[in-house]
Amino acid sequence: MYTAMAIANDNSRVSCETSSTQCTIQNLKCGVLYSIVVTTASIDCGTINGSDYQVYSAPCKPDNVSLNLQCSTDVALVTWENAGPDQHQVVTAIDSRGQATICNSSSSNCTFDQLECGKKYAISVTGYTNSCSSEPTVAKELSTAPCIPTHVKALVDCESGITSVTWDEALGATSYIVYARGSLGYNTSCTNNNFHCNFFNLECGQDYNFTVVARHDSCVSSASETITVSSGPCPHSGLQTSLDCDTNTVMVSWTPGRGILYYNASADPFNIAQEQSCSTNGSSCNITSLDCGESYRVSVSGQGHGCPSPSQSWNRINTAPCPPTQLRVNSSCTSNNISVSWQASKGSLSYMAVAENADGHKWSCNTSSTTCQIPELLCGQEYKVYVIGIDLTCIGAMSEIEMIRTAPCVPDNIQKHLDCPSGVLNVTWESSGYFTKFRATIVSGKGHTSVCKTEKHYCVVRNMECGMTYNVSVTAQDEFCNSSISPLEQVETAPCPLSSFHPLVDCSTGVVSVTWNNSVPGVVYTVSAVDTEGYIHNCSGTNSGCDINTLECGTEYNITITPSRDTCVGRESNAKMIKTVPCVPQLSDVEIDCLTNSAWVMFENTAGAEGYVITTTNSQGAVQTFECNSTSDGMCALPTLNCSQNLTFTMKAQNEQCISSASNAVTTETGRGMIA
């Protein structure tokens, strides 16, 4: 009798008995490696550990297959049950095109790490031993994660503000999600089962990072590559404009809009003119070179990364009026008013004509026509004359300049300085403004005219006629005009000297009386008596004469008469010489020659005496007079006198006109002398 045994690795045993040389061992466990041994009943084996003859049982058919897909990596873990301990399994993944991917495992799981995205796989597991295979399990379907979307593109429709995102179809995807993440924190998404998605309300002025993921029922793909697109810029606002009238430059400012890279401010003319603009990445700029007298529509537009920011509003700007042309200025030498005319200028509602002198002082007139008169300019000034146009807000540029000069100023503060004795008149004056020379005119009461031309502020006129009234006037001149005549100033020349006068000495009193004819009313005549030493004695009269009672005796005087009116003294008359009464002589002694009764009278010589007269008076009153025509050393010799008489001697001095008063008396007696 034989026993055949199949011994497993876990020492479990299954056997069959037979008397022949074969038998069938049933109820083997699947997937087990058995050692086969055969024994007989006569052999007593305590322990049988196996043999070198081994055989595998049929592999177990795996069951309870499960699939676990890691979507992010497309790594699939396949697990199952009912795997024999000594068998191995082959997991087969067959895609839709019949291509198989194999995974071998001796355990109860196997990992696929090279499955392709976006595919459906039929997963089955088959057990294997060295000679047999089990039936494959019922195939299970595995959908790998959709492929990552590619060729993602985003396009902003600047007019509608819609951002469209497109991509290529991703295998395995049943729908897609597009994520938009804004640079300022605004996030949104869009889901679609097509290959594009529209974002209708993205916030303006942000940079958005767009990514797309594909998905199906169980998986979402990894995100696509990121693309960055800027939404349309936020509109700018608060447009403000101001005009620099002097330069016709518009200063434009606004409140910036988010997402605008730069701005363009433009001035678009309403009429035929050239558009001007300025650009900046700030919030203001200046538009220059605008034409005068034009109206412009000023607006601001911006440019974002991909979209413009159109102008939201516009302001109207009227540039400063154009300068008037064909300037004409009419001036007159007789007036300081000027008349100005011009050709009308573009953009001007009114005009102002200006005359500006060298000091910057201005005179002007305003009008809505093309002519006006500027009155009361200063005399003797050079003016630049121009016209400017005016509108509601601006004073325009000036026209061409025309230079004019007003007539010279009338000289004033006329001063006359007359040297009365010489008849030389010095006329001075003051003036302002421009002149080239002056003309002083002196007209006498007789109509005689003297003219003095000079570049200085004075003029000297000689040989003024005495006793006349002159009218003095001055005018200023330039190259083209004379000023008006200054106010007349009258000059009265010195009174004329008397043509004749008569001095007369009163011998009894010593008073000199001077008389004349033809006196002039208002003229004072001063009589001067000047001796040889220069001492002067005066008297004055306004009619026909005056007396001088202070003259010295025995003195020669030159008599002159000087006429004067107020402070003006005329030339003196020709001198006439007079001699005053001789001074009274002084007797000192009388000597008598008693033998001959001759007498010698001793005296002191007296001034002005041309001769002497000696008078003797005796005790009976008899008077004798002797001419003393010959004197020597103060002594006068008398002829023989009567003897024995008591005589009183006196002496008088005389000249051609007068005899002086008697001297002191000396009494003596003939025959002997005695001083009384």
C-alpha positions as a printed Julia matrix, in Angstrom:
676×3 Matrix{Float64}:
   0.0     0.0     0.0
   1.34    3.42   -0.93
   0.64    6.88    0.45
   1.39    9.96   -1.62
   1.65   13.23    0.36
   1.8    16.85   -0.69
   3.53   18.89    2.03
   3.22   22.69    1.96
   5.73   25.14    3.32
   3.55   25.62    6.36
   3.78   21.81    6.9
   0.17   21.33    6.08
  -0.35   18.03    4.31
  -2.73   16.53    1.88
  -2.44   12.82    0.8
  -3.91   10.0    -1.17
  -3.47    6.2    -0.9
  -3.28    3.66   -3.59
  -2.05    0.13   -4.12
  -1.03    0.92   -7.56
   1.64    3.35   -8.6
  -0.48    6.42   -8.88
  -3.14    8.28   -7.09
  -4.75   11.66   -7.12
  -4.28   14.1    -4.3
  -7.28   16.34   -4.03
  -8.18   19.42   -2.1
  -4.84   21.09   -2.54
  -4.77   24.77   -1.61
  -4.35   27.03   -4.59
  -1.17   28.86   -5.16
   0.93   26.75   -2.89
   4.26   25.07   -3.56
   4.05   21.46   -2.37
   6.78   18.9    -1.81
   5.59   15.49   -2.99
   6.65   12.33   -1.12
   5.49    8.72   -1.44
   5.7     6.16    1.43
   4.65    2.55    2.05
   3.0     1.07    5.06
   6.11   -0.93    5.88
   8.16    2.11    6.23
   7.78    3.86    9.5
   8.8     7.46    9.07
   8.55    9.58   12.09
   9.04   12.88   10.32
   8.85   13.66    6.67
   9.96   17.2     5.86
   9.46   17.05    2.21
  11.4    16.2    -0.84
  13.11   17.67   -3.74
  10.19   16.9    -5.91
   8.0    19.94   -5.82
   4.88   20.98   -7.57
   2.74   24.06   -7.51
  -0.92   23.91   -7.08
  -3.04   25.91   -9.44
  -2.82   29.61   -8.68
  -5.61   31.27   -6.8
  -7.84   33.58   -8.73
  -7.45   37.05   -7.15
 -10.67   38.74   -6.08
 -11.85   41.92   -4.41
  -9.62   43.99   -6.65
  -9.53   47.69   -5.66
  -7.95   50.68   -7.35
  -6.51   53.78   -5.69
  -5.33   56.55   -8.0
  -3.22   59.48   -6.79
  -4.56   62.16   -9.16
  -1.71   64.56   -8.82
   0.87   61.97   -9.92
  -1.2    59.45  -11.85
   0.26   56.73   -9.64
  -2.28   53.86   -9.31
  -2.18   51.36   -6.47
  -3.97   48.07   -7.28
  -4.8    45.77   -4.39
  -6.57   42.44   -4.26
  -7.33   39.46   -2.1
  -7.08   35.63   -2.42
  -3.53   35.43   -3.48
  -1.77   32.16   -2.96
   1.31   32.38   -0.79
   3.6    30.9    -3.38
   2.11   32.4    -6.52
   2.74   35.75   -8.16
   0.33   38.09   -9.87
   0.44   39.98  -13.08
  -1.66   43.18  -13.13
  -2.51   44.29  -16.61
  -3.66   47.82  -17.52
  -5.0    47.97  -21.05
  -5.84   51.38  -22.53
  -8.44   52.14  -25.14
  -6.02   51.39  -27.93
  -5.2    47.96  -26.56
  -1.8    48.86  -25.31
  -0.99   47.07  -22.13
   1.02   48.13  -19.16
   2.16   45.31  -16.86
   2.84   45.35  -13.18
   4.23   42.19  -11.46
   3.77   41.52   -7.79
   4.28   38.6    -5.42
   2.16   40.33   -2.81
  -1.4    41.53   -2.77
  -0.78   44.93   -4.38
   1.01   46.49   -7.26
   1.72   50.12   -8.17
   1.55   51.64  -11.63
   3.72   54.77  -11.73
   3.91   55.28  -15.45
   0.32   55.48  -16.48
  -0.48   58.19  -18.93
  -2.76   61.09  -18.04
  -6.23   61.35  -19.41
  -6.64   57.69  -20.26
  -9.03   54.93  -19.28
  -7.45   51.64  -18.34
  -9.04   48.18  -17.89
  -7.26   46.76  -14.86
  -7.22   42.99  -14.33
  -5.17   40.71  -12.05
  -4.05   37.15  -12.93
  -2.36   34.75  -10.58
   0.59   32.7   -11.81
   2.67   29.81  -10.73
   5.47   28.29  -12.73
   3.17   26.34  -14.86
  -0.34   27.64  -14.49
  -2.25   30.82  -14.46
  -5.53   31.66  -12.9
  -8.4    33.2   -14.63
  -8.01   36.98  -14.76
 -10.2    39.01  -12.55
 -13.04   40.93  -13.96
 -11.5    44.05  -15.45
 -11.94   47.25  -13.47
 -11.91   50.62  -15.18
  -9.38   53.23  -14.07
  -9.45   56.78  -15.36
  -6.19   58.56  -14.8
  -6.18   62.28  -13.95
  -6.91   64.53  -16.9
  -3.87   65.87  -18.64
  -2.71   69.37  -17.74
  -4.32   71.91  -20.11
  -1.82   73.43  -22.5
  -1.49   76.47  -24.72
  -3.41   78.62  -22.31
  -4.1    82.06  -23.69
  -5.95   85.09  -22.35
  -7.29   87.99  -24.35
  -8.86   91.16  -22.98
 -11.59   92.8   -25.03
 -10.81   96.43  -24.25
 -14.22   97.69  -25.33
 -16.39   95.23  -23.37
 -13.94   94.53  -20.57
 -14.44   90.77  -21.05
 -11.36   88.63  -20.57
 -11.46   85.42  -22.61
  -9.21   82.5   -21.62
  -8.67   79.63  -24.09
  -6.65   76.42  -24.0
  -6.2    73.17  -25.87
  -8.32   70.15  -24.98
  -6.84   68.03  -22.21
  -7.23   64.26  -22.48
  -9.53   62.8   -19.95
 -11.15   66.06  -19.01
 -14.89   66.39  -18.75
 -14.75   70.02  -17.54
 -12.31   72.76  -16.71
 -11.83   75.38  -14.03
 -10.0    78.62  -14.78
  -8.63   80.52  -11.76
  -7.96   84.27  -11.9
  -5.89   85.72   -9.06
  -5.56   89.53   -9.05
  -2.48   91.42   -7.94
  -4.55   93.43   -5.47
  -6.26   90.39   -3.93
  -9.31   90.02   -6.12
  -9.78   86.32   -6.97
 -12.4    84.59   -9.07
 -12.87   81.47  -11.2
 -14.79   80.24  -14.18
 -15.99   76.65  -14.92
 -16.77   75.33  -18.36
 -16.77   72.02  -20.24
 -15.52   73.74  -23.37
 -12.06   75.01  -24.09
 -12.65   78.65  -23.24
 -14.03   80.72  -20.42
 -15.07   84.38  -20.21
 -14.55   86.64  -17.22
 -17.06   89.44  -17.32
 -16.4    91.4   -14.15
 -12.72   91.4   -13.42
 -11.76   94.42  -11.39
  -9.96   97.05  -13.42
  -6.35   97.95  -13.12
  -5.0    94.65  -11.83
  -2.57   92.05  -13.11
  -4.21   88.65  -13.13
  -2.49   85.25  -13.0
  -4.6    82.74  -14.91
  -4.27   78.95  -14.46
  -6.47   76.15  -15.85
  -7.12   72.74  -14.37
  -8.87   69.88  -16.09
 -11.16   67.54  -14.19
 -13.41   64.57  -14.48
 -15.58   62.79  -11.95
 -12.76   61.7    -9.69
  -9.67   63.76  -10.49
  -8.45   67.22  -11.08
  -5.28   67.77  -13.04
  -2.37   69.81  -11.93
  -2.59   73.48  -12.83
  -1.5    74.63  -16.21
   1.35   77.03  -16.69
   0.49   80.5   -15.36
  -0.12   83.33  -17.76
  -0.39   86.91  -16.63
  -2.76   89.37  -18.23
  -3.72   92.85  -17.1
  -7.34   93.82  -16.97
  -8.4    97.07  -18.53
  -7.17  100.13  -16.62
  -9.43  101.93  -14.19
 -10.58  105.21  -15.71
  -8.85  108.42  -14.67
 -11.0   111.28  -13.45
 -11.04  114.85  -12.19
  -9.83  116.56  -15.36
  -8.66  120.1   -14.66
  -7.22  122.61  -17.1
  -5.74  126.07  -16.77
  -4.18  128.33  -19.37
  -0.99  130.33  -19.07
  -2.03  133.31  -21.14
   1.53  134.54  -21.61
   2.74  131.36  -23.31
  -0.52  129.79  -24.53
   0.39  126.7   -22.54
  -2.39  124.56  -21.07
  -1.61  122.97  -17.72
  -3.62  119.74  -17.55
  -4.04  117.64  -14.4
  -6.19  114.68  -13.4
  -6.68  111.97  -10.83
  -4.75  108.9   -12.03
  -6.52  105.64  -12.82
  -5.16  102.32  -11.53
  -3.37  100.26  -14.1
  -2.58  103.14  -16.48
   1.06  103.18  -17.52
   1.11  106.6   -19.16
  -1.22  109.37  -20.19
  -1.64  111.47  -23.28
  -3.24  114.88  -22.91
  -4.34  116.37  -26.21
  -5.68  119.71  -27.33
  -7.87  119.22  -30.38
  -8.77  122.47  -32.17
 -12.35  123.2   -33.1
 -11.13  125.05  -36.16
  -8.32  124.42  -38.59
  -5.22  124.25  -36.44
  -2.68  121.67  -35.46
  -3.44  119.32  -32.6
  -0.95  119.48  -29.75
  -0.35  117.01  -26.96
   1.86  116.0   -24.08
   2.57  112.62  -22.47
   3.52  111.6   -18.96
   3.38  108.73  -16.51
   2.36  111.17  -13.77
  -0.82  113.09  -13.13
  -0.18  116.32  -15.02
   1.58  117.74  -18.04
   1.7   120.93  -20.05
   0.53  121.26  -23.63
   2.63  123.89  -25.36
   2.72  125.64  -28.72
  -1.0   126.24  -28.94
  -2.07  128.74  -31.57
  -3.34  132.08  -30.36
  -7.0   132.96  -30.66
  -8.15  129.34  -30.98
 -10.62  127.14  -29.11
  -9.41  123.68  -28.16
 -11.05  120.56  -26.79
  -8.67  119.32  -24.09
  -8.95  115.7   -23.02
  -6.79  113.01  -21.43
  -6.48  109.37  -22.43
  -4.38  106.66  -20.83
  -2.73  103.43  -21.87
  -2.65  100.34  -19.7
  -0.67   97.15  -20.3
  -2.96   96.06  -23.06
  -5.9    98.41  -23.14
  -6.29  102.14  -23.47
  -8.17  104.31  -21.01
 -10.28  106.55  -23.2
 -10.97  110.12  -22.26
 -13.9   110.46  -19.89
 -14.59  114.15  -20.44
 -13.12  117.22  -22.07
 -12.7   120.87  -21.24
 -12.87  123.78  -23.62
  -9.91  126.13  -23.59
  -9.73  129.43  -25.43
  -6.15  130.5   -25.98
  -5.05  134.09  -25.54
  -5.95  136.47  -28.37
  -3.49  136.91  -31.2
  -1.47  140.13  -31.26
  -3.02  142.93  -33.3
  -1.2   143.89  -36.5
  -0.66  146.96  -38.68
  -0.12  149.23  -35.71
  -0.28  152.96  -36.47
   0.39  155.78  -34.02
  -0.41  159.42  -34.72
   1.06  162.07  -32.43
   1.09  165.87  -32.47
   3.57  168.48  -31.33
   0.72  170.54  -29.92
  -0.81  167.81  -27.77
   0.36  165.0   -25.54
  -2.5   162.8   -26.73
  -1.81  160.06  -29.25
  -4.21  158.24  -31.54
  -3.58  154.51  -32.02
  -5.13  152.24  -34.67
  -4.58  148.6   -35.66
  -5.94  145.62  -37.52
  -8.33  143.38  -35.56
  -6.8   140.17  -34.19
  -8.17  136.67  -33.86
  -9.77  135.81  -30.53
  -9.93  139.38  -29.23
 -13.15  140.65  -27.66
 -11.63  144.02  -26.79
  -8.29  145.79  -26.99
  -6.01  147.83  -24.81
  -3.56  150.27  -26.36
  -0.6   150.97  -24.1
   2.05  153.66  -24.06
   4.93  152.76  -21.74
   7.78  155.09  -20.87
  11.33  154.22  -19.91
  10.42  154.09  -16.21
   7.8   151.44  -16.85
   4.84  153.72  -16.21
   1.93  152.99  -18.46
  -0.94  154.93  -19.99
  -3.68  153.1   -21.81
  -7.08  153.2   -23.43
  -9.57  150.37  -23.88
 -11.99  149.79  -26.71
 -13.88  147.1   -28.56
 -13.09  148.77  -31.88
  -9.71  149.11  -33.59
  -8.8   152.65  -32.64
  -8.56  154.68  -29.47
  -6.8   157.72  -28.04
  -4.36  157.68  -25.14
  -4.58  161.07  -23.41
  -2.32  163.1   -21.18
   1.03  161.48  -21.8
   3.96  163.08  -20.09
   5.83  165.58  -22.2
   9.36  164.97  -23.37
   9.15  161.22  -22.93
   9.91  158.36  -25.27
   7.18  155.75  -25.31
   6.89  152.29  -26.73
   3.35  151.95  -27.99
   1.69  148.59  -28.5
  -1.75  147.01  -28.51
  -2.9   143.81  -26.85
  -6.04  141.81  -27.42
  -8.27  140.8   -24.51
 -10.85  138.06  -24.14
 -12.85  136.9   -21.12
  -9.87  135.32  -19.36
  -6.65  136.4   -21.05
  -4.63  139.38  -22.09
  -2.89  138.38  -25.29
   0.59  139.01  -26.57
   1.47  142.54  -27.58
   1.55  143.75  -31.12
   4.68  145.05  -32.75
   6.08  148.06  -30.91
   6.24  151.55  -32.31
   8.42  154.14  -30.59
   7.15  157.71  -30.31
   8.32  160.76  -28.43
   6.01  163.43  -27.06
   6.73  167.12  -27.55
   9.31  168.61  -25.2
   8.1   169.78  -21.84
   7.46  173.47  -21.31
  10.39  174.89  -19.34
   9.34  176.05  -15.9
  10.67  177.86  -12.87
  11.97  180.65  -15.09
  14.39  182.72  -13.06
  15.82  186.03  -14.21
  18.95  187.47  -12.72
  19.63  190.99  -13.94
  22.93  192.67  -13.27
  21.37  196.1   -13.16
  24.45  198.27  -13.57
  25.78  196.33  -16.56
  22.43  195.5   -18.12
  23.37  191.81  -18.39
  20.41  189.45  -17.93
  20.98  185.83  -16.92
  17.87  183.69  -17.49
  17.71  180.2   -15.94
  15.0   177.55  -16.07
  14.24  173.96  -15.29
  13.0   171.27  -17.6
  12.18  167.59  -17.62
  12.12  164.97  -20.3
  13.93  164.88  -23.59
  15.12  167.99  -25.46
  17.89  168.95  -27.81
  18.03  172.68  -27.14
  16.18  175.67  -25.75
  15.11  178.96  -27.25
  14.85  181.95  -24.91
  13.03  184.97  -26.33
  13.33  188.45  -24.79
  10.95  191.09  -26.15
  11.3   194.74  -25.1
   8.47  197.16  -24.6
   9.46  198.72  -27.9
   8.98  195.4   -29.66
  12.64  194.61  -30.07
  13.27  190.86  -29.84
  16.41  189.06  -28.75
  16.74  185.29  -29.16
  19.14  183.02  -27.33
  19.55  179.39  -28.4
  21.35  177.0   -26.12
  21.62  173.36  -25.04
  22.05  174.44  -21.42
  19.52  175.54  -18.84
  20.55  179.16  -18.87
  21.06  182.0   -21.27
  22.94  185.34  -20.95
  21.56  188.41  -22.69
  23.78  191.45  -22.79
  23.14  195.1   -23.46
  19.7   195.24  -21.94
  18.35  198.72  -22.47
  17.89  200.7   -19.27
  14.49  201.79  -18.11
  12.65  199.11  -20.12
  10.24  196.27  -19.33
  11.02  193.0   -21.12
   8.89  189.86  -21.54
  10.97  186.69  -21.19
   9.8   183.27  -22.41
  11.52  179.92  -23.06
  10.63  177.02  -25.32
  12.24  173.57  -25.51
  12.96  171.88  -28.83
  13.75  168.4   -30.08
  14.35  167.11  -33.59
  10.73  167.5   -34.6
   8.76  169.57  -32.11
   8.8   172.74  -30.07
   7.23  172.86  -26.66
   4.58  175.38  -25.81
   5.89  178.76  -24.7
   6.62  179.02  -21.01
   4.62  181.55  -18.97
   5.91  185.07  -19.6
   8.22  186.52  -17.03
   8.69  190.31  -16.93
  12.03  191.93  -16.33
  12.39  195.61  -15.55
  15.86  196.82  -16.34
  17.68  199.33  -14.2
  16.55  202.96  -14.41
  18.52  205.02  -16.84
  21.09  207.46  -15.39
  20.16  211.15  -15.33
  21.4   212.98  -18.32
  22.05  216.16  -16.28
  21.97  217.44  -12.72
  23.13  220.53  -10.88
  25.1   220.51   -7.61
  25.15  223.81   -5.68
  27.13  224.66   -2.52
  25.44  226.92    0.03
  28.52  228.87    1.23
  26.82  230.05    4.37
  25.74  226.6     5.58
  28.08  224.25    3.75
  25.07  222.26    2.5
  25.31  220.91   -1.05
  22.01  220.89   -2.91
  21.76  218.63   -5.97
  18.87  219.14   -8.36
  17.77  217.39  -11.55
  14.97  217.15  -14.05
  13.16  214.27  -15.8
  12.79  212.04  -12.77
  10.93  208.77  -13.38
   8.13  207.76  -11.02
   9.1   204.96   -8.69
  12.8   205.55   -9.16
  14.94  206.56   -6.24
  17.91  208.72   -7.09
  20.86  208.45   -4.78
  23.36  211.28   -4.8
  26.87  210.3    -3.79
  29.65  212.7    -2.87
  33.0   210.95   -2.81
  36.18  212.66   -1.61
  39.67  211.79   -2.7
  40.03  209.26    0.07
  36.9   207.47   -0.93
  34.63  208.6     1.84
  31.07  208.8     0.63
  28.2   210.98    1.66
  24.73  210.35    0.3
  21.31  211.71   -0.01
  18.32  210.34   -1.9
  15.33  211.75   -3.64
  12.52  210.61   -5.87
  11.49  213.92   -7.37
  13.9   216.68   -8.33
  16.66  216.92   -5.75
  18.16  216.35   -2.31
  20.64  217.98    0.07
  23.88  216.68    1.55
  24.69  218.39    4.82
  27.43  216.18    6.1
  30.26  217.18    3.8
  33.59  218.2     5.19
  34.75  221.8     4.73
  37.46  222.55    2.29
  37.07  219.26    0.43
  36.72  218.35   -3.21
  33.91  215.9    -3.97
  32.89  214.02   -7.1
  29.12  214.14   -7.28
  27.28  211.3    -9.02
  23.64  210.2    -9.07
  22.65  206.54   -9.15
  19.05  205.62  -10.05
  17.43  202.52   -8.46
  14.07  200.81   -8.46
  13.46  198.35   -5.67
  16.73  196.42   -5.52
  17.85  197.2    -9.05
  20.5   199.86   -9.14
  21.27  201.51  -12.44
  24.43  203.0   -13.76
  25.55  206.17  -12.08
  25.62  209.45  -13.95
  28.77  211.19  -15.07
  30.55  212.75  -12.1
  30.64  216.48  -11.37
  33.29  217.94   -9.05
  32.48  220.49   -6.32
  34.48  222.2    -3.63
  32.9   222.78   -0.27
  33.34  225.99    1.76
  36.97  226.35    2.93
  37.53  225.47    6.54
  37.71  228.33    9.08
  41.38  229.34    9.57
  42.96  229.49   13.07
  45.03  232.57   14.01
  47.93  231.96   16.28
  49.64  235.4    16.59
  50.07  238.86   15.12
  53.52  240.46   15.22
  53.91  244.26   14.91
  57.09  245.99   13.85
  56.88  248.98   16.12
  59.34  251.0    14.08
  57.47  250.54   10.8
  54.08  249.51   12.11
  54.19  246.55    9.72
  52.29  243.43   10.82
  52.69  239.72   10.28
  49.7   237.51   10.91
  50.53  233.99   12.0
  47.9   231.19   11.26
  47.5   227.55   10.5
  46.8   226.69    6.85
  43.25  225.49    6.37
  41.8   222.96    3.94
  40.2   224.25    0.8
  41.61  227.72    1.02
  42.81  229.25   -2.16
  43.42  232.59   -0.45
  42.8   234.47    2.79
  41.21  237.74    3.77
  42.37  239.51    6.99
  40.1   241.99    8.7
  41.23  244.58   11.29
  38.89  246.49   13.53
  40.11  249.37   15.73
  38.59  250.47   18.95
  36.38  252.97   17.15
  34.99  250.19   14.94
  36.83  251.18   11.8
  37.36  248.09    9.64
  40.11  247.43    7.2
  40.36  244.37    4.9
  43.51  242.99    3.43
  43.91  240.3     0.8
  46.55  237.85    1.72
  47.58  236.64   -1.63
  51.01  235.57   -0.61
  51.52  233.26    2.3
  54.58  231.59    3.5
  54.75  229.01    6.23
  51.47  230.15    7.79
  52.33  233.8     7.85
  50.75  236.67    6.02
  52.47  240.08    5.78
  50.26  243.17    6.04
  51.13  246.63    4.83
  51.98  249.49    7.28
  49.27  250.05    9.84
  48.38  253.2    11.72
  50.37  253.51   14.92
  49.09  253.6    18.43
  45.93  251.74   17.61
  44.27  248.95   19.36
  43.45  246.49   16.55
  41.45  243.22   16.46
  42.54  240.81   13.74
  40.32  238.05   12.15
  40.91  235.88    9.09
  38.67  234.16    6.54
  39.65  231.51    3.95
  38.27  231.7     0.44
  38.12  229.72   -2.79
  36.52  230.4    -6.15
  32.99  230.08   -4.79
  32.92  230.65   -1.08
  34.49  232.53    1.83
  34.64  230.76    5.14
  33.47  232.14    8.44
  35.86  234.37   10.43
  38.6   232.82   12.43
  39.3   233.51   16.07
  40.15  237.12   16.88
  43.63  238.35   17.9
  43.94  241.86   19.42
  47.17  243.79   19.37
  48.39  247.36   19.54
  50.55  248.93   16.99
  53.86  249.6    18.47
  53.58  246.53   20.71
  51.69  243.39   20.36
  49.18  241.9    22.7
  46.96  238.92   22.32
  43.41  239.68   23.26
